[in-house]
Amino acid sequence: MNFLRGVMGGQSAGAQPSGAETIQKLCDRVASSTLLDDRRDAVRALKSLSKKYRLEVGFQAMEHLINVLQTDRSDSEIIGYALDTLYNIVSNDLEEEEQEENSQKQVDDLGRQFTEIFIKQQENVTLLLTFLEEFDFHVRWPGVKLLTSLLKQQGPQVQQIILVSPMGVSRLMDLLADSREVIRNDGVLLLQQLTKSNAAIQKIVAFENAFERLLDIVTDEGNSDGGIVVEDCLLLLQNLLKNNNSNQNFFKEGSYIQRMKPWFEVGDDNSGWSAQKVTNLHLMLQLVRVLVSPTNPPGATSSCQKTMFHCGLLQQLCTILMATGVPADILTETINTVSEVIRGCQINQDYFASVNAPSNPPRPAIVVLLMSMVNERQPFVLRCAVLYCFQCYLYKNQKGQGEIVSTLLPSTIDATGNSVSAGQLLCGGLFSTDSVSNWCAAVALAHALQENATLKEQLLRVQLATSIGNPPVSLLQQCTNILSQGDKIDRRGSKVQTRVGLLMLLCTWLSDCPIAVTHFLHNSANIPFLTGQIAENLGEEEQLVQGLCALLLGICIYYNDNSLENCRKEKLKQLIEKRIGKENFIEKLGFISKHELYSRAAQKPQPSFSSPDHMMFDHEFTKLVKELEGIITKAIYKSSEEDKQEEEVKKSLEQHDNIVTHYKKVIREQDQQLEELKQKVNTLKSQNEQLQTAVTQQMSQIQQHKDQYNLLKVQLGKDNQHHSSHSDMLQMNGIQPEEISKLRQEIEELKNKHEALQGQLREKDSVIENMKSLQSETGTTEHSSQIAASAGLEQANELRRELEALRIQIQSQSSDISKLQSEKQELLQQMNTASVPALGDSSAITAAKNSELEGRLLQEIKELKSEVKALSEEKALLKQHLDSINSTVAVLQDEKSKLHQEVTESKKEQDDLLVLLADQDQKILALKNKLKELGEPVEDEDDTESGDQGDEDEDGEEED
């Protein structure tokens, strides 16, 4: 503050400068000083004066401070002082003493005005966003506080500027990752202000991974045991999720609901809850309710409810519900949360019905909660929460409705009286002397009958023992008895409240249930009571009762099946017209929907009342009134003929409905049969596939067995051949006649093949001779064809020479074969003669001869086989040569045909040219004759040719 003392010391001691003059001088220093230190000291001085002289500093220094932010960005210290000064100017968060002093200056309006001046230039907000990227603590933290204050003063305008700024929201999201807790916590507060009532920014923040970061902070801080930072994070999460279906879906799909379960892990020792813990847990329960609120789309709510059950969150909430030592407000909010988690979700409702309280003996949680609802010593808010929980348990839950009603029926009531059922508690509350218990029990019982005609009929069987010695009375009769007694019974609380509750129960019970209407009309005192209540001119409080009595009487007319002669529709209408008047009746009926409490109850399902006196209408009952009011009005004004027509239409519709239901039943049965047949077809298909696979396996096995059998057979055949050849070699004669016959056949085949080859050679020779003759005819003009023909002749000559050599070989082989045949015959003769040996020959000589003969025969057979093999190879070579000759002959024939075509074409062209020349000569002669006749000199061709030759001779002499 030395600089400030120097500025103020310039004045005389007697004339102390005012604050405005000092601020003016400081602003001049900021604007005119060239040294950075001087400007920094001046801004520091303005900061110190900005709290006390907020108005003066704001009007005189704001422009200079913005200039400092733009020009001196390199110096973090002066930027930090400037941001702090702007925060002091804009913010309304002053200390209490200062706020009392400045109360006459309208502090709130002042901050709003300075905010408007600052954000008038959008570049200022954009500049401020750039400072939030600085890591320096003295720049970033004042920037966060200043932007938060701007959002508090002018939220929508600043939100729009940040939204259009490039990467504006992303820059602010980086604050949650700051390692300095002060900046991170203030960043959470900043995002709270930023996300208020702006769905676009909420979506951007959510998709910038806000859920992950916030849940990490809550976990790091200790969940519900954490401090105020947890509270701020939960408030921010509520901003992001409330009434934002996109973010709710993203929260569910990101598996963030599962991360909420540890929040509700409360220990056994629940004593000593801190105020902060109560606040945190309250906000956590509210966050769960945001995800399953009845105002959300039904599909999204149902999905979240199922997720909460599968991840164990519902089970954890029920644990808190049945725990001891939990504060009353937390218990109330937990009951409301469980209510909305189970509302309309069958799996959650079934689980809730199975929850038991940790008592001895264990009791269902529903029974324990109903005991609290009908207990007048319990807090009013808690009783309303229990009623809401019971309503949500029965909402779209016919199974639960049946279980509640079954506890009232005679066959299921526990005769021992050891345990209290839900039905007994409801009846006890319905007929107690506490008006709130009467109303809550009546509404709860009405929800057990909601949209369930079967249970409405079953409830007519309920009998109540009113007093000892008197016969039992039906529940319906007891309700009408209490209703007719009215003010005679001494009750605690509003007397109108009890009658309103009973009338709502009777209207719900009798609507859409003609049997219940008949039972109600069977008591002759009921109609006179209703008409008397409607016809009287009572006070303002009683008008609501009159309207409900009119609604009940209208239900008795509309749903009357005319089974009672004295209470037919027409007679009831005549009674209304005589005693009340139709216009008066409709006017009294309109009292219900015009009531203020009716409008409040119609807004949301949860029964929330500021006091017990305001507890009059139920949300579901308002829907029934809206549905029936117009119908009853039409029914009152209808004539008897229209009623008859309507009855006929109803009967026809009922018949049609019966037919439709019959066909639906038939279709359902057929669908079941189709499903069974489909299942059978599928099973048969699977069996068929299994059998096919088994067949293929068996076929492969059979094939394998066949292959093995064939192999064994071949092996056995080889062994038999080996044994037979071995036995043949042991014979004396050695050679079998089969081998000789085979050799003969081979020789015959070779001879036939030799003759066939000779025939083919003769044919080729004739073809070649023909080609020679054709080639000689073509003349000298076919020079190219002669070359090809000469090459073909050379090849033919070579083939001829080879064929001659083959002929010689075949002749020599044929001679050898004849010699072998003669020798074979001689051998056979010798063998025949050797079979009967002479008496004088010795066995040694015959054995030697036989061995010699066998050796010679074997050797000759081998030679013959080798010769046959060589002949077959030569035969293959001859075939190849013949194929090549055939191909050359085909080529020569093609060339020959082409040459013939060319010759014929050239002859044609020559003939055409000769014809043209002859024509030209004739024309020339004719022209010459004409010239001669005309007297022109004409030279003959012979003269011109001789002249030309003479000229050529002269030219030759000159050259010599």
BELMORA-V351374 format. One record per run of one state. SS is the DSSP state (2 for helix, 1 for strand, 0 for the rest). FROM is the first residue (numbers start at 1). LEN is the number of residues. If there is no record, write none. Layout:
BEGIN
ss=SS from=FROM len=LEN
ss=SS from=FROM len=LEN
END
This chain:
BEGIN
ss=0 from=1 len=1
ss=2 from=2 len=8
ss=0 from=10 len=9
ss=2 from=19 len=14
ss=0 from=33 len=3
ss=2 from=36 len=14
ss=0 from=50 len=4
ss=2 from=54 len=18
ss=0 from=72 len=4
ss=2 from=76 len=15
ss=0 from=91 len=5
ss=2 from=96 len=6
ss=0 from=102 len=1
ss=2 from=103 len=3
ss=0 from=106 len=1
ss=2 from=107 len=13
ss=0 from=120 len=2
ss=2 from=122 len=10
ss=0 from=132 len=5
ss=2 from=137 len=17
ss=0 from=154 len=1
ss=2 from=155 len=10
ss=0 from=165 len=3
ss=2 from=168 len=10
ss=0 from=178 len=3
ss=2 from=181 len=14
ss=0 from=195 len=4
ss=2 from=199 len=9
ss=0 from=208 len=2
ss=2 from=210 len=11
ss=0 from=221 len=2
ss=2 from=223 len=3
ss=0 from=226 len=2
ss=2 from=228 len=14
ss=0 from=242 len=3
ss=2 from=245 len=9
ss=0 from=254 len=4
ss=2 from=258 len=7
ss=0 from=265 len=10
ss=2 from=275 len=17
ss=0 from=292 len=6
ss=2 from=298 len=13
ss=0 from=311 len=2
ss=2 from=313 len=10
ss=0 from=323 len=5
ss=2 from=328 len=15
ss=0 from=343 len=3
ss=2 from=346 len=9
ss=0 from=355 len=1
ss=1 from=356 len=2
ss=0 from=358 len=5
ss=1 from=363 len=2
ss=2 from=365 len=9
ss=0 from=374 len=6
ss=2 from=380 len=15
ss=0 from=395 len=3
ss=2 from=398 len=9
ss=0 from=407 len=3
ss=2 from=410 len=3
ss=0 from=413 len=9
ss=2 from=422 len=9
ss=0 from=431 len=3
ss=1 from=434 len=1
ss=2 from=435 len=14
ss=0 from=449 len=4
ss=2 from=453 len=9
ss=0 from=462 len=1
ss=1 from=463 len=2
ss=0 from=465 len=8
ss=1 from=473 len=2
ss=2 from=475 len=14
ss=0 from=489 len=3
ss=1 from=492 len=1
ss=0 from=493 len=2
ss=2 from=495 len=16
ss=0 from=511 len=3
ss=2 from=514 len=9
ss=0 from=523 len=1
ss=2 from=524 len=12
ss=0 from=536 len=4
ss=2 from=540 len=19
ss=0 from=559 len=6
ss=2 from=565 len=3
ss=0 from=568 len=1
ss=2 from=569 len=11
ss=0 from=580 len=2
ss=2 from=582 len=8
ss=0 from=590 len=1
ss=2 from=591 len=4
ss=0 from=595 len=1
ss=2 from=596 len=6
ss=0 from=602 len=10
ss=2 from=612 len=3
ss=0 from=615 len=4
ss=2 from=619 len=19
ss=0 from=638 len=2
ss=2 from=640 len=90
ss=0 from=730 len=7
ss=2 from=737 len=42
ss=0 from=779 len=4
ss=2 from=783 len=53
ss=0 from=836 len=7
ss=2 from=843 len=92
ss=0 from=935 len=6
ss=2 from=941 len=19
ss=0 from=960 len=1
END
